[in-house]
Amino acid sequence: MSKRLETVFAGVTFKNPVALASGTCGFGKEFNEYFDIQKLGGLCSKGLTLNPCPGNDGIRVWETPSGVMNSVGMENPGVRHFIECDLERMNSLDLVNIVNLGGHSEEDYLEGVALLNEHELDLLELNISCPNTKAGCMSFGIQTETARDIVRKVRAVCKHKLVVKLSPNAENITALARACEEEGADGLSLTNTYQALAIDLKKRRPVFQNVYAGLSGPAIKPISLRMVHQVAHTVSIPVMGIGGITTWRDAIEFIMAGAAVVQIGAASFMDPTAALDVIDGMERYLAENRITNISEIRGII
């Protein structure tokens, strides 16, 4: 593979700008049974919380036209277990190790960051789409000033490169992105899933016990692409594009809209090797169009 796809994100070099998205690939072990995951540019861990989380009861995944809904509830073994059992293996891989951290209170975030500060990793992706239990379960990432506050507090103690993952449900996505940059974020990733509803006609009630769930997949791509374009042209820090990327063409569109790196999520459920097809297709596109490096087309739209 040539260096046409080599990308630098917040000072971290990706061999190619394609990573697997948090919550869709565990900690990489299962996907490695299908292909050599070291062909990827990066791997984003399953979303972690300070303490182990059992996740939501009832149905967790529901297929929709051109997409999939999930209400997993951030099931995970907790930060300490991750550090003891998975972090060393992820660091040993020849790809960028992105650790995703969520929390339901400021204390959760800050203690989780403190634990991760003691260990090596490439990027810390801060998920601010978690419900804040002290604010009536409103997401940290909905209101600009709430997001600003948590990013400021995390940045003050975080020793790692900090990427903030934004929710598409934010009241003002560009204002929120600017606030994260102003408070010291090294990069942004967007978007997380979209709040959606599914109804079981036979039971005459919502499919999910929590009523609403997160929508991802091809259906959300045009909206995510628009948000990435808006944010990438608003801030000076790099952006990771997420949301409905299924093919190399989708990935190139996100790069042209301003993303430096893309994350593949729901597409991996349809085909575990989808990310490899995206990488190969991007490489061919650059070669056929005599583009020396993908940075030449970043943000041209």
RARAGI-V378236 format. One record per backbone hydrogen bond with DSSP energy under -1.0 kcal/mol. NH is the residue of the N-H (numbers start at 1). CO is the residue of the C=O. Records with the same first field share a line. If there is no record, write none. Layout:
# RARAGI-V378236
NH=CO  CO
This chain:
# RARAGI-V378236
7=14
9=12
12=9
14=7
19=262
20=42
21=264
24=21
28=25
32=28
33=30
34=31
35=31
39=36
40=37
41=18
42=18
43=96
44=20
45=98
46=26
48=100
53=76
56=72
62=69
64=67
67=64
68=216
69=62
70=214
71=60
76=53
79=49
82=78
83=79
84=80
85=81
86=82
87=82
90=86
91=87
92=88
93=90
95=93
96=41
98=43
99=123
101=125
102=48
109=105
110=106
111=107
112=108
113=109
114=110
115=111
116=112
117=113
119=116
122=97
123=97
124=161
125=99
126=163
127=101
128=165
132=138
133=104
135=132
137=132
138=135
140=130
141=128
142=139
147=143
148=144
149=145
150=146
151=147
152=148
153=149
154=150
155=151
156=152
157=154
158=154
163=124
164=187
165=126
166=189
170=167
171=142
176=172
177=173
178=174
179=175
180=176
181=177
182=178
183=179
184=181
185=180
186=162
187=162
188=238
189=164
190=240
192=166
194=215
196=213
200=205
204=200
205=200
207=198
211=208
212=210
213=196
214=70
215=194
216=68
219=66
220=217
221=218
224=220
225=221
226=222
227=223
228=224
229=225
230=226
231=227
232=228
233=229
234=231
235=231
240=188
241=261
242=190
251=247
252=248
253=249
254=250
255=251
256=252
257=253
258=255
259=254
260=239
261=239
262=17
263=241
264=19
268=265
269=266
271=267
274=271
277=273
278=274
279=275
280=276
281=277
282=278
283=279
284=280
285=281
286=282
287=283
288=284
289=285
290=287
291=286
294=4
296=293
297=294
299=255
300=297
301=256
